[in-house]
Amino acid sequence: MAKTESDIRVWQNFRKGHKEAFQKIYFDHYRFLYNYCRKFTSDTSLVEDLIQDLFVNILVRKDHLSDTDNIRLYLLCSIRRRLFKALNEKVNKVTDLFDPLNPDFSFDEGIEPAFGENEDENKTLKVLFKSVNTLGARQKEIIYMKYFSGLNNKEIAEVLGVSYQTVRNTLCNALKNIRKDFDNEQPKGKMVVLLHLFRKME
């Protein structure tokens, strides 16, 4: 709730023209948006241009923007549309945000497990990291949104432009595949431990 109230206040101040509020939005979310876009393309110039255009656009149109209680979700929805439009234009393709033929989500691009001194934990992280990279592109993207970005299923569905049930089914199938790789690594019912470790990989 505190985060929601903070986002509402910051967004309202931004729309009123407060420079500090815009700077906070920019610096709080730029890196996240950059890292997300880089999972789809190695064209850093394109990514930087798209993000800059996004922030210029919301700054110019601030008087016409609607309220939001989740700034990151708002920006993520916007940058994903812009990114897919730009990438698909290169191949003259109509944009469909959940099309399996869209650019692949490369989970290992810029993502490295935060290995520490605990050998058992390191082993688990390595198996988990390898397992996630065997998933389908959309499964990887939803895993990333869920456990790296902290979005819930409803928010993920909004970003992807699909139903809640589609997100839930895709996530369940992804987790089932991950569990299989841990049949001999973890006692049954320890998936919560794996997901806790997964969060530490950010």
C-alpha positions as CSV (number, residue, x, y, z in Angstrom):
1,M,0.0,0.0,0.0
2,A,2.8,2.4,0.8
3,K,4.3,2.0,-2.7
4,T,0.9,2.6,-4.3
5,E,0.4,5.8,-2.3
6,S,3.9,6.9,-3.1
7,D,3.4,6.2,-6.8
8,I,0.1,8.1,-6.8
9,R,1.6,11.1,-5.1
10,V,4.7,11.2,-7.4
11,W,2.7,10.8,-10.6
12,Q,0.3,13.6,-9.5
13,N,3.2,15.9,-8.7
14,F,4.7,15.1,-12.1
15,R,1.5,15.9,-13.9
16,K,1.4,19.2,-12.0
17,G,4.8,20.1,-13.4
18,H,7.1,19.3,-10.5
19,K,10.6,18.8,-11.9
20,E,11.7,16.7,-9.0
21,A,8.9,14.2,-9.5
22,F,9.8,13.7,-13.2
23,Q,13.5,13.2,-12.2
24,K,12.4,10.6,-9.6
25,I,10.3,8.7,-12.2
26,Y,13.2,8.8,-14.7
27,F,16.0,7.6,-12.3
28,D,13.8,5.1,-10.5
29,H,12.7,3.3,-13.7
30,Y,15.2,4.0,-16.5
31,R,17.6,1.1,-15.6
32,F,14.7,-1.4,-15.2
33,L,13.2,-0.4,-18.6
34,Y,16.7,-0.6,-20.3
35,N,17.4,-4.1,-18.8
36,Y,14.0,-5.3,-19.9
37,C,14.3,-4.1,-23.5
38,R,17.8,-5.6,-23.7
39,K,16.3,-9.0,-23.2
40,F,14.8,-8.7,-26.7
41,T,17.6,-6.9,-28.6
42,S,21.3,-6.2,-28.5
43,D,20.7,-2.9,-30.3
44,T,21.6,-0.6,-27.4
45,S,21.1,2.6,-29.4
46,L,17.5,1.5,-30.3
47,V,16.7,0.8,-26.7
48,E,18.1,4.1,-25.5
49,D,16.3,6.0,-28.2
50,L,13.0,4.3,-27.4
51,I,13.3,5.0,-23.7
52,Q,14.2,8.6,-24.2
53,D,11.3,9.0,-26.6
54,L,9.0,7.5,-24.0
55,F,10.0,9.9,-21.3
56,V,9.9,12.9,-23.7
57,N,6.4,11.8,-24.7
58,I,5.0,11.6,-21.2
59,L,6.7,14.9,-20.3
60,V,5.1,16.7,-23.3
61,R,1.7,15.0,-22.7
62,K,1.7,15.2,-18.9
63,D,-1.5,17.3,-18.9
64,H,-3.4,14.6,-20.8
65,L,-2.2,11.5,-19.0
66,S,-4.5,9.6,-16.7
67,D,-3.7,8.8,-13.1
68,T,-1.8,5.6,-12.1
69,D,-1.0,3.9,-8.9
70,N,1.8,1.8,-10.5
71,I,4.3,3.9,-12.4
72,R,6.5,1.0,-13.4
73,L,3.6,-1.0,-14.8
74,Y,2.5,2.1,-16.8
75,L,6.0,2.6,-18.2
76,L,6.5,-1.1,-18.9
77,C,3.3,-1.4,-20.9
78,S,4.3,1.7,-22.9
79,I,7.9,0.6,-23.6
80,R,6.9,-2.9,-24.6
81,R,4.5,-1.6,-27.2
82,R,7.1,0.8,-28.6
83,L,9.8,-1.9,-28.6
84,F,7.8,-4.5,-30.4
85,K,6.6,-1.9,-32.9
86,A,10.1,-0.9,-33.7
87,L,11.5,-4.5,-33.9
88,N,8.6,-5.8,-36.0
89,E,8.7,-2.8,-38.4
90,K,12.2,-4.1,-39.5
91,V,10.5,-7.3,-40.9
92,N,7.2,-5.6,-42.0
93,K,5.3,-7.6,-39.4
94,V,2.1,-6.6,-37.7
95,T,2.6,-6.2,-33.9
96,D,1.0,-8.8,-31.7
97,L,2.3,-8.5,-28.2
98,F,1.9,-12.2,-27.4
99,D,2.8,-13.6,-30.8
100,P,5.2,-16.6,-30.4
101,L,7.0,-15.4,-33.5
102,N,7.9,-12.1,-31.8
103,P,11.6,-11.4,-30.9
104,D,12.7,-14.0,-28.3
105,F,13.2,-13.0,-24.7
106,S,16.8,-13.7,-23.9
107,F,16.8,-14.3,-20.2
108,D,20.6,-14.8,-20.0
109,E,21.3,-11.4,-21.6
110,G,22.7,-9.3,-18.8
111,I,21.5,-11.8,-16.1
112,E,24.0,-13.6,-14.0
113,P,23.4,-15.5,-10.8
114,A,24.7,-13.8,-7.7
115,F,27.0,-16.6,-6.5
116,G,28.2,-16.4,-3.0
117,E,30.3,-18.6,-0.7
118,N,27.5,-21.2,0.1
119,E,28.3,-24.1,-2.2
120,D,24.9,-25.8,-1.8
121,E,23.1,-22.5,-2.6
122,N,25.5,-21.9,-5.6
123,K,24.7,-25.4,-6.9
124,T,21.0,-24.7,-6.7
125,L,21.3,-21.3,-8.4
126,K,23.2,-22.9,-11.3
127,V,20.6,-25.6,-11.8
128,L,17.8,-23.0,-11.6
129,F,19.5,-20.6,-14.0
130,K,20.1,-23.4,-16.5
131,S,16.6,-24.6,-16.1
132,V,15.0,-21.2,-16.8
133,N,17.0,-20.8,-20.0
134,T,15.4,-24.0,-21.4
135,L,11.9,-22.5,-21.2
136,G,10.0,-21.0,-24.1
137,A,10.5,-17.2,-24.8
138,R,7.1,-16.2,-23.4
139,Q,7.6,-18.4,-20.3
140,K,10.9,-16.8,-19.6
141,E,9.4,-13.4,-20.0
142,I,6.6,-14.1,-17.6
143,I,9.1,-15.7,-15.1
144,Y,11.2,-12.5,-15.3
145,M,8.2,-10.2,-14.8
146,K,6.9,-12.3,-11.9
147,Y,10.1,-12.9,-9.9
148,F,12.5,-10.1,-11.1
149,S,10.0,-7.3,-11.7
150,G,7.7,-8.2,-8.8
151,L,4.5,-8.0,-10.9
152,N,1.5,-10.0,-10.1
153,N,-0.4,-12.1,-12.6
154,K,-3.0,-9.4,-13.3
155,E,-0.3,-6.8,-14.0
156,I,1.6,-9.2,-16.2
157,A,-1.6,-9.8,-18.2
158,E,-2.0,-6.1,-18.6
159,V,1.6,-5.7,-19.9
160,L,1.3,-8.6,-22.3
161,G,-2.3,-7.8,-23.4
162,V,-3.5,-11.3,-22.7
163,S,-6.0,-12.8,-20.2
164,Y,-5.2,-13.5,-16.6
165,Q,-5.8,-17.2,-17.2
166,T,-3.2,-17.2,-20.0
167,V,-0.6,-15.8,-17.7
168,R,-1.5,-18.2,-15.0
169,N,-1.4,-21.2,-17.3
170,T,1.9,-20.1,-18.8
171,L,3.5,-19.6,-15.4
172,C,2.2,-22.9,-14.1
173,N,3.7,-24.8,-17.1
174,A,7.0,-23.0,-16.7
175,L,7.2,-23.8,-13.0
176,K,6.3,-27.5,-13.7
177,N,9.3,-27.6,-16.1
178,I,11.6,-26.0,-13.6
179,R,10.5,-28.5,-10.9
180,K,11.4,-31.4,-13.1
181,D,15.1,-30.3,-13.0
182,F,15.0,-30.3,-9.3
183,D,13.5,-33.8,-8.7
184,N,16.8,-35.0,-7.5
185,E,18.1,-31.7,-6.1
186,Q,15.4,-30.7,-3.6
187,P,12.8,-32.5,-1.4
188,K,9.3,-32.3,-2.7
189,G,7.4,-29.1,-1.8
190,K,10.5,-26.9,-1.6
191,M,9.6,-24.8,-4.6
192,V,9.2,-21.7,-2.4
193,V,12.9,-22.1,-1.5
194,L,13.9,-22.1,-5.2
195,L,11.9,-19.0,-5.9
196,H,13.5,-17.2,-3.0
197,L,16.9,-18.0,-4.5
198,F,15.6,-16.9,-7.8
199,R,14.9,-13.5,-6.4
200,K,18.5,-13.2,-5.3
201,M,19.7,-13.5,-8.9
202,E,18.6,-10.0,-9.8
